[in-house]
Amino acid sequence: MSLRGRLVLFCFLAAAAATAMPKTQKTGAPRDPEIIDAQGYQKLIQEYRGKPLLVTFWATWCEPCRDEYPMLNELAKQYSPQGLKVIGVSMDDDGDLILMRRFLSRYKPVFRNYRKKAGEAAPFTQAVFPAWNGSLPATFFYDKDGRLAGHRFGEGPRDAYEATIRTLLAPGTK
């Protein structure tokens, strides 16, 4: 076989091998959590009406948040088949975006996360719950009608969370 024939055969085989290789699906980088303001938060609560809802506010710089977050992720896995919805809201500043991405990548939450719109936290926290001074972690429980059914400031034990969740999920509970 001539050199030209070998070259043509080689090109043909290379092309055939390239088309036979499995295609790897291109996935973009995980998307950053959607930014939410006080108005958006109220809309979100209404969006989840009909389902019990747990909303946790956290930040990467908050050590109790880092300790509590995996437990909340486990509770979301455990109780979502029964109807519980869980949402996270990062209170990190825009300058901590890389840390927030690493945090979410590390803990791989099974629930949707948002991040507070840049700016002063006080107006946002007051719109969520007037008695909240912004301490973290903060967790709010909403009944199926979208009404605030309870809250917890600071890290809490799993059994306390589960007791509140079971109450929200109980038949006959609004």
Sequence and secondary structure as in RCSB ss.txt:
>XXXX:A:sequence
MSLRGRLVLFCFLAAAAATAMPKTQKTGAPRDPEIIDAQGYQKLIQEYRGKPLLVTFWATWCEPCRDEYPMLNEL
AKQYSPQGLKVIGVSMDDDGDLILMRRFLSRYKPVFRNYRKKAGEAAPFTQAVFPAWNGSLPATFFYDKDGRLAG
HRFGEGPRDAYEATIRTLLAPGTK
>XXXX:A:secstr
  HHHHHHHHHHHHHHHHHHS            EEE HHHHHHHHHHTTTS EEEEEE TT HHHHHHHHHHHHH
HHHHGGGT EEEEEE   GGGHHHHHHHHHHH  SSEEEEE SS HHHHHHHH TT  S SSEEEEE TTS EEE
EEES   HHHHHHHHHHHHSTT  
